Amino acid sequence: MKLILSLAATLALVSPLQAQQTETLTPSGEVAPMRAVKLLRAGGEAAQLERVFFGQVAARETVDLSFKVGGQLTMFDAQEGQFLEDGVAFAVLDLAPFERALERATLQLEQANRDFARAQTLVKSNVGSETQAENAATARDLAAVSLQEAKDALEDATLTTPFRALVASRLTPNFANVAPGQPVVRLHDMSEVRVEIDVPERLFQSLSNVAGISFVGTSPLFEGEVPLALREFNAETQNIGQSYRVTLALPSTEVPSAIIPGASMTVTARLGYADSAAIELPPSAVAMNSDGAQVMVYTPNEGDENGTVSWQAVGVSSSNGTQIMVTGLEPSQLIVGAGLQQLRDGETVRPFVGMSVE
């Protein structure tokens, strides 16, 4: 009986000691509190691969308009900074000389037609020669060409906008004599508003899948983000900075009336990945050792108040040396985002939900 009581007392002393050995103790011998870890969801909360650029609003084209004919300006209704709709007449030369030239060409054609009819009659009567009839036909055709040229000159004496335009500058004063081809006004083509950004050479060369890139712009002129469409890029680098000029387009429904070329806009490029299973994680969430790359996966326990962490091997890659792309994870898995060196495989931890002050 005494032996049984002694054995029971010994077991009672050993059990607390074994329980104490399974807990993490502080230097003073007290049980350490459960660690709190920052978690990332592999498919949703991991950092997204994106770049932010300084963009500048630009017109689709900037052109200097001129008359094909010469004369004196009698109407020049284009103020600098004014928007002009497509097809609006804004500059007209003195039309009197062109109207007289048109009337003169009309009379000359009528006379040439009469001469041709008379020559044909003489040929049929065996009075005139075939050569005279052919010369009359040539004179008639030349008169018809002169009439068409006079009509074209009259039309060219009026300048109309070839697109929805913003008047950049007036290059000639009103009532001045202008020569054919002399620039009169500089217009910005605002039928489609463009945004230009400079992309560094290193990043540009790594973007093999251009279709997988989405662009958005932000500006005080817009509410929230505005989608941008890729239009073109300059195939030559800039002299300074080794960067490529990339041109984007604003949707026509998202262009405010106050936007003009030269305005600034922040452009964000979000890149798609060639491997759809690749996930970007911060460097603090990936551990490198002799066995390769590993991440610490968090598995919640019953009640979701705490969980267990365990190592999982993954594949890693990097296109530019700063972002780490990880494969081998499910989008729903929770990953420890930092402090991996302080955790043990199989340790019970609790999610970090923020600092609390009592």
MIDODO-972464 format. One record per residue (C-alpha): x, y, z; residue number from 1; residue in one letter. Coordinates in steps of 0.05 Angstrom, whole numbers. Example, Ala and Ser with C-alpha at 12.3 -4.5 7.8 and 13.67 -1.06 7.14 Angstrom:
BEGIN
+--------+--------+--------+-----+---+
:      x :      y :      z :   k : r :
+--------+--------+--------+-----+---+
:    246 :    -90 :    156 :   1 : A :
:    273 :    -21 :    143 :   2 : S :
+--------+--------+--------+-----+---+
***
This chain:
BEGIN
+--------+--------+--------+-----+---+
:      x :      y :      z :   k : r :
+--------+--------+--------+-----+---+
:      0 :      0 :      0 :   1 : M :
:     57 :     47 :     18 :   2 : K :
:     90 :     30 :    -50 :   3 : L :
:     28 :     50 :    -89 :   4 : I :
:     22 :    117 :    -53 :   5 : L :
:     95 :    132 :    -65 :   6 : S :
:     89 :    117 :   -140 :   7 : L :
:     27 :    162 :   -146 :   8 : A :
:     63 :    219 :   -112 :   9 : A :
:    122 :    212 :   -159 :  10 : T :
:     76 :    214 :   -221 :  11 : L :
:     42 :    276 :   -194 :  12 : A :
:    108 :    311 :   -190 :  13 : L :
:    132 :    289 :   -259 :  14 : V :
:     68 :    309 :   -297 :  15 : S :
:     74 :    384 :   -284 :  16 : P :
:    148 :    380 :   -303 :  17 : L :
:    132 :    347 :   -370 :  18 : Q :
:     76 :    398 :   -385 :  19 : A :
:    124 :    454 :   -368 :  20 : Q :
:    176 :    427 :   -417 :  21 : Q :
:    125 :    430 :   -475 :  22 : T :
:    113 :    505 :   -464 :  23 : E :
:    160 :    561 :   -486 :  24 : T :
:    190 :    592 :   -424 :  25 : L :
:    219 :    661 :   -413 :  26 : T :
:    288 :    670 :   -381 :  27 : P :
:    252 :    677 :   -314 :  28 : S :
:    220 :    609 :   -322 :  29 : G :
:    150 :    635 :   -335 :  30 : E :
:    108 :    610 :   -394 :  31 : V :
:    117 :    657 :   -454 :  32 : A :
:     54 :    686 :   -486 :  33 : P :
:     31 :    657 :   -552 :  34 : M :
:     65 :    692 :   -611 :  35 : R :
:     24 :    736 :   -658 :  36 : A :
:     41 :    732 :   -732 :  37 : V :
:     23 :    775 :   -791 :  38 : K :
:    -14 :    734 :   -844 :  39 : L :
:    -22 :    743 :   -919 :  40 : L :
:    -72 :    707 :   -962 :  41 : R :
:    -33 :    679 :  -1021 :  42 : A :
:    -86 :    695 :  -1073 :  43 : G :
:   -112 :    761 :  -1048 :  44 : G :
:    -72 :    799 :   -997 :  45 : E :
:     -3 :    789 :  -1026 :  46 : A :
:     28 :    851 :  -1057 :  47 : A :
:      9 :    862 :  -1130 :  48 : Q :
:     63 :    874 :  -1182 :  49 : L :
:     52 :    945 :  -1206 :  50 : E :
:     91 :   1006 :  -1226 :  51 : R :
:     73 :   1080 :  -1219 :  52 : V :
:     96 :   1130 :  -1272 :  53 : F :
:     91 :   1205 :  -1282 :  54 : F :
:     46 :   1216 :  -1342 :  55 : G :
:     33 :   1277 :  -1384 :  56 : Q :
:    -30 :   1291 :  -1425 :  57 : V :
:    -17 :   1300 :  -1499 :  58 : A :
:    -58 :   1311 :  -1561 :  59 : A :
:    -65 :   1257 :  -1613 :  60 : R :
:    -30 :   1302 :  -1663 :  61 : E :
:     -6 :   1374 :  -1665 :  62 : T :
:     -8 :   1406 :  -1735 :  63 : V :
:      3 :   1474 :  -1767 :  64 : D :
:    -53 :   1489 :  -1816 :  65 : L :
:    -42 :   1532 :  -1878 :  66 : S :
:    -80 :   1553 :  -1941 :  67 : F :
:    -64 :   1519 :  -2007 :  68 : K :
:    -75 :   1586 :  -2041 :  69 : V :
:    -52 :   1657 :  -2025 :  70 : G :
:    -91 :   1719 :  -2008 :  71 : G :
:   -114 :   1766 :  -1953 :  72 : Q :
:   -145 :   1740 :  -1889 :  73 : L :
:   -213 :   1771 :  -1879 :  74 : T :
:   -239 :   1725 :  -1824 :  75 : M :
:   -198 :   1690 :  -1771 :  76 : F :
:   -243 :   1665 :  -1715 :  77 : D :
:   -197 :   1622 :  -1673 :  78 : A :
:   -177 :   1644 :  -1604 :  79 : Q :
:   -118 :   1611 :  -1569 :  80 : E :
:   -144 :   1560 :  -1519 :  81 : G :
:   -211 :   1553 :  -1555 :  82 : Q :
:   -241 :   1486 :  -1572 :  83 : F :
:   -267 :   1479 :  -1643 :  84 : L :
:   -311 :   1422 :  -1665 :  85 : E :
:   -297 :   1380 :  -1727 :  86 : D :
:   -314 :   1414 :  -1794 :  87 : G :
:   -319 :   1486 :  -1767 :  88 : V :
:   -296 :   1542 :  -1815 :  89 : A :
:   -251 :   1589 :  -1775 :  90 : F :
:   -208 :   1625 :  -1827 :  91 : A :
:   -228 :   1654 :  -1895 :  92 : V :
:   -188 :   1692 :  -1948 :  93 : L :
:   -217 :   1747 :  -1990 :  94 : D :
:   -263 :   1707 :  -2037 :  95 : L :
:   -273 :   1761 :  -2091 :  96 : A :
:   -211 :   1742 :  -2133 :  97 : P :
:   -229 :   1668 :  -2130 :  98 : F :
:   -301 :   1681 :  -2149 :  99 : E :
:   -279 :   1722 :  -2209 : 100 : R :
:   -230 :   1667 :  -2230 : 101 : A :
:   -287 :   1617 :  -2224 : 102 : L :
:   -333 :   1659 :  -2268 : 103 : E :
:   -277 :   1670 :  -2319 : 104 : R :
:   -264 :   1595 :  -2323 : 105 : A :
:   -338 :   1581 :  -2331 : 106 : T :
:   -343 :   1629 :  -2390 : 107 : L :
:   -281 :   1600 :  -2422 : 108 : Q :
:   -310 :   1531 :  -2419 : 109 : L :
:   -374 :   1554 :  -2451 : 110 : E :
:   -335 :   1586 :  -2507 : 111 : Q :
:   -293 :   1523 :  -2516 : 112 : A :
:   -356 :   1481 :  -2521 : 113 : N :
:   -384 :   1527 :  -2576 : 114 : R :
:   -318 :   1525 :  -2614 : 115 : D :
:   -318 :   1449 :  -2610 : 116 : F :
:   -389 :   1444 :  -2635 : 117 : A :
:   -373 :   1490 :  -2693 : 118 : R :
:   -311 :   1451 :  -2712 : 119 : A :
:   -351 :   1386 :  -2714 : 120 : Q :
:   -403 :   1418 :  -2759 : 121 : T :
:   -349 :   1441 :  -2807 : 122 : L :
:   -319 :   1372 :  -2809 : 123 : V :
:   -386 :   1340 :  -2826 : 124 : K :
:   -395 :   1392 :  -2882 : 125 : S :
:   -326 :   1376 :  -2909 : 126 : N :
:   -306 :   1449 :  -2897 : 127 : V :
:   -261 :   1440 :  -2837 : 128 : G :
:   -206 :   1390 :  -2823 : 129 : S :
:   -203 :   1336 :  -2771 : 130 : E :
:   -143 :   1371 :  -2740 : 131 : T :
:   -184 :   1433 :  -2726 : 132 : Q :
:   -237 :   1391 :  -2691 : 133 : A :
:   -185 :   1356 :  -2649 : 134 : E :
:   -154 :   1422 :  -2629 : 135 : N :
:   -223 :   1448 :  -2609 : 136 : A :
:   -234 :   1385 :  -2566 : 137 : A :
:   -167 :   1396 :  -2531 : 138 : T :
:   -184 :   1469 :  -2517 : 139 : A :
:   -251 :   1447 :  -2488 : 140 : R :
:   -217 :   1396 :  -2442 : 141 : D :
:   -166 :   1447 :  -2418 : 142 : L :
:   -222 :   1496 :  -2403 : 143 : A :
:   -257 :   1442 :  -2362 : 144 : A :
:   -192 :   1431 :  -2322 : 145 : V :
:   -185 :   1506 :  -2310 : 146 : S :
:   -257 :   1508 :  -2285 : 147 : L :
:   -243 :   1452 :  -2235 : 148 : Q :
:   -180 :   1486 :  -2211 : 149 : E :
:   -219 :   1550 :  -2200 : 150 : A :
:   -272 :   1513 :  -2159 : 151 : K :
:   -217 :   1480 :  -2118 : 152 : D :
:   -183 :   1546 :  -2106 : 153 : A :
:   -248 :   1577 :  -2081 : 154 : L :
:   -258 :   1519 :  -2033 : 155 : E :
:   -185 :   1523 :  -2010 : 156 : D :
:   -195 :   1596 :  -1991 : 157 : A :
:   -233 :   1572 :  -1929 : 158 : T :
:   -199 :   1534 :  -1872 : 159 : L :
:   -240 :   1483 :  -1832 : 160 : T :
:   -220 :   1440 :  -1774 : 161 : T :
:   -204 :   1369 :  -1795 : 162 : P :
:   -218 :   1343 :  -1724 : 163 : F :
:   -241 :   1366 :  -1656 : 164 : R :
:   -186 :   1415 :  -1643 : 165 : A :
:   -157 :   1459 :  -1589 : 166 : L :
:   -125 :   1523 :  -1615 : 167 : V :
:    -53 :   1522 :  -1590 : 168 : A :
:    -29 :   1587 :  -1621 : 169 : S :
:    -46 :   1637 :  -1677 : 170 : R :
:     14 :   1642 :  -1724 : 171 : L :
:    -13 :   1698 :  -1769 : 172 : T :
:    -53 :   1761 :  -1751 : 173 : P :
:   -120 :   1775 :  -1782 : 174 : N :
:   -123 :   1816 :  -1847 : 175 : F :
:    -52 :   1796 :  -1864 : 176 : A :
:    -31 :   1773 :  -1933 : 177 : N :
:    -12 :   1699 :  -1931 : 178 : V :
:     25 :   1658 :  -1982 : 179 : A :
:      7 :   1587 :  -2002 : 180 : P :
:     33 :   1538 :  -1949 : 181 : G :
:     46 :   1592 :  -1897 : 182 : Q :
:     25 :   1566 :  -1828 : 183 : P :
:    -34 :   1604 :  -1801 : 184 : V :
:    -54 :   1567 :  -1737 : 185 : V :
:    -28 :   1510 :  -1694 : 186 : R :
:    -81 :   1460 :  -1672 : 187 : L :
:    -82 :   1402 :  -1623 : 188 : H :
:   -121 :   1341 :  -1646 : 189 : D :
:   -166 :   1328 :  -1586 : 190 : M :
:   -209 :   1275 :  -1619 : 191 : S :
:   -171 :   1226 :  -1575 : 192 : E :
:   -133 :   1248 :  -1513 : 193 : V :
:    -67 :   1213 :  -1502 : 194 : R :
:    -24 :   1204 :  -1440 : 195 : V :
:     52 :   1194 :  -1448 : 196 : E :
:     98 :   1160 :  -1399 : 197 : I :
:    172 :   1142 :  -1400 : 198 : D :
:    186 :   1069 :  -1383 : 199 : V :
:    257 :   1049 :  -1363 : 200 : P :
:    294 :   1004 :  -1411 : 201 : E :
:    303 :    947 :  -1360 : 202 : R :
:    229 :    944 :  -1344 : 203 : L :
:    208 :    953 :  -1416 : 204 : F :
:    249 :    894 :  -1440 : 205 : Q :
:    220 :    849 :  -1385 : 206 : S :
:    149 :    862 :  -1409 : 207 : L :
:    142 :    806 :  -1460 : 208 : S :
:     67 :    798 :  -1450 : 209 : N :
:     43 :    869 :  -1465 : 210 : V :
:    -30 :    844 :  -1470 : 211 : A :
:    -27 :    825 :  -1397 : 212 : G :
:    -14 :    896 :  -1373 : 213 : I :
:    -70 :    941 :  -1350 : 214 : S :
:    -61 :   1016 :  -1343 : 215 : F :
:   -101 :   1064 :  -1300 : 216 : V :
:    -93 :   1139 :  -1290 : 217 : G :
:   -109 :   1184 :  -1232 : 218 : T :
:   -114 :   1260 :  -1232 : 219 : S :
:   -150 :   1315 :  -1194 : 220 : P :
:   -193 :   1323 :  -1257 : 221 : L :
:   -222 :   1253 :  -1249 : 222 : F :
:   -260 :   1216 :  -1195 : 223 : E :
:   -221 :   1153 :  -1178 : 224 : G :
:   -182 :   1113 :  -1229 : 225 : E :
:   -192 :   1119 :  -1304 : 226 : V :
:   -175 :   1060 :  -1350 : 227 : P :
:   -123 :   1074 :  -1403 : 228 : L :
:   -112 :   1037 :  -1468 : 229 : A :
:    -43 :   1024 :  -1498 : 230 : L :
:    -37 :   1057 :  -1567 : 231 : R :
:     37 :   1057 :  -1586 : 232 : E :
:    108 :   1064 :  -1562 : 233 : F :
:    170 :   1096 :  -1590 : 234 : N :
:    219 :   1043 :  -1613 : 235 : A :
:    278 :   1088 :  -1597 : 236 : E :
:    303 :   1105 :  -1527 : 237 : T :
:    307 :   1176 :  -1501 : 238 : Q :
:    376 :   1208 :  -1502 : 239 : N :
:    374 :   1216 :  -1427 : 240 : I :
:    354 :   1160 :  -1380 : 241 : G :
:    350 :   1103 :  -1432 : 242 : Q :
:    274 :   1101 :  -1429 : 243 : S :
:    220 :   1087 :  -1480 : 244 : Y :
:    162 :   1134 :  -1492 : 245 : R :
:     96 :   1096 :  -1485 : 246 : V :
:     31 :   1128 :  -1508 : 247 : T :
:    -37 :   1112 :  -1476 : 248 : L :
:   -107 :   1136 :  -1493 : 249 : A :
:   -163 :   1161 :  -1449 : 250 : L :
:   -233 :   1134 :  -1463 : 251 : P :
:   -274 :   1186 :  -1500 : 252 : S :
:   -328 :   1183 :  -1446 : 253 : T :
:   -279 :   1201 :  -1391 : 254 : E :
:   -249 :   1265 :  -1420 : 255 : V :
:   -267 :   1328 :  -1381 : 256 : P :
:   -271 :   1394 :  -1417 : 257 : S :
:   -217 :   1424 :  -1373 : 258 : A :
:   -163 :   1375 :  -1394 : 259 : I :
:   -109 :   1404 :  -1440 : 260 : I :
:    -42 :   1379 :  -1466 : 261 : P :
:     13 :   1385 :  -1415 : 262 : G :
:    -30 :   1368 :  -1355 : 263 : A :
:      1 :   1317 :  -1307 : 264 : S :
:    -29 :   1249 :  -1291 : 265 : M :
:     -6 :   1191 :  -1248 : 266 : T :
:     -5 :   1126 :  -1288 : 267 : V :
:     -5 :   1058 :  -1254 : 268 : T :
:     14 :    996 :  -1293 : 269 : A :
:     -8 :    930 :  -1265 : 270 : R :
:     28 :    871 :  -1296 : 271 : L :
:     -1 :    803 :  -1309 : 272 : G :
:     43 :    742 :  -1301 : 273 : Y :
:     61 :    691 :  -1354 : 274 : A :
:     49 :    636 :  -1302 : 275 : D :
:    -21 :    645 :  -1274 : 276 : S :
:     -1 :    603 :  -1213 : 277 : A :
:     54 :    650 :  -1194 : 278 : A :
:     41 :    695 :  -1134 : 279 : I :
:     83 :    754 :  -1112 : 280 : E :
:    104 :    753 :  -1039 : 281 : L :
:    147 :    802 :  -1000 : 282 : P :
:    219 :    778 :   -986 : 283 : P :
:    204 :    774 :   -912 : 284 : S :
:    153 :    717 :   -926 : 285 : A :
:    204 :    671 :   -960 : 286 : V :
:    261 :    635 :   -926 : 287 : A :
:    321 :    608 :   -964 : 288 : M :
:    361 :    550 :   -936 : 289 : N :
:    400 :    489 :   -960 : 290 : S :
:    336 :    453 :   -978 : 291 : D :
:    312 :    510 :  -1023 : 292 : G :
:    258 :    563 :  -1014 : 293 : A :
:    204 :    553 :   -961 : 294 : Q :
:    145 :    592 :   -934 : 295 : V :
:    109 :    582 :   -868 : 296 : M :
:     36 :    562 :   -878 : 297 : V :
:    -15 :    578 :   -824 : 298 : Y :
:    -69 :    526 :   -810 : 299 : T :
:   -125 :    551 :   -764 : 300 : P :
:   -148 :    508 :   -706 : 301 : N :
:   -220 :    498 :   -683 : 302 : E :
:   -252 :    565 :   -667 : 303 : G :
:   -202 :    602 :   -712 : 304 : D :
:   -173 :    638 :   -651 : 305 : E :
:   -104 :    609 :   -663 : 306 : N :
:    -70 :    560 :   -710 : 307 : G :
:     -8 :    520 :   -726 : 308 : T :
:     48 :    540 :   -772 : 309 : V :
:     88 :    491 :   -815 : 310 : S :
:    142 :    497 :   -869 : 311 : W :
:    123 :    485 :   -942 : 312 : Q :
:    172 :    482 :  -1000 : 313 : A :
:    158 :    529 :  -1059 : 314 : V :
:    188 :    550 :  -1124 : 315 : G :
:    214 :    621 :  -1131 : 316 : V :
:    234 :    666 :  -1189 : 317 : S :
:    248 :    740 :  -1200 : 318 : S :
:    247 :    780 :  -1265 : 319 : S :
:    280 :    843 :  -1238 : 320 : N :
:    314 :    823 :  -1174 : 321 : G :
:    266 :    859 :  -1128 : 322 : T :
:    200 :    821 :  -1133 : 323 : Q :
:    196 :    748 :  -1113 : 324 : I :
:    147 :    704 :  -1151 : 325 : M :
:    126 :    641 :  -1115 : 326 : V :
:     94 :    578 :  -1144 : 327 : T :
:     66 :    518 :  -1107 : 328 : G :
:     15 :    553 :  -1064 : 329 : L :
:    -61 :    553 :  -1065 : 330 : E :
:    -95 :    621 :  -1069 : 331 : P :
:   -134 :    606 :  -1005 : 332 : S :
:    -73 :    589 :   -963 : 333 : Q :
:    -51 :    636 :   -907 : 334 : L :
:     23 :    654 :   -906 : 335 : I :
:     64 :    683 :   -849 : 336 : V :
:     88 :    750 :   -876 : 337 : G :
:    147 :    765 :   -829 : 338 : A :
:    187 :    738 :   -770 : 339 : G :
:    199 :    668 :   -798 : 340 : L :
:    265 :    660 :   -760 : 341 : Q :
:    229 :    666 :   -693 : 342 : Q :
:    179 :    609 :   -707 : 343 : L :
:    185 :    534 :   -703 : 344 : R :
:    153 :    482 :   -746 : 345 : D :
:     88 :    460 :   -712 : 346 : G :
:     85 :    520 :   -665 : 347 : E :
:     17 :    546 :   -644 : 348 : T :
:      8 :    620 :   -659 : 349 : V :
:    -48 :    671 :   -663 : 350 : R :
:    -62 :    720 :   -720 : 351 : P :
:    -38 :    791 :   -709 : 352 : F :
:    -98 :    838 :   -711 : 353 : V :
:    -66 :    903 :   -690 : 354 : G :
:    -41 :    936 :   -627 : 355 : M :
:    -89 :    944 :   -568 : 356 : S :
:    -82 :    993 :   -511 : 357 : V :
:   -116 :    979 :   -444 : 358 : E :
+--------+--------+--------+-----+---+
***
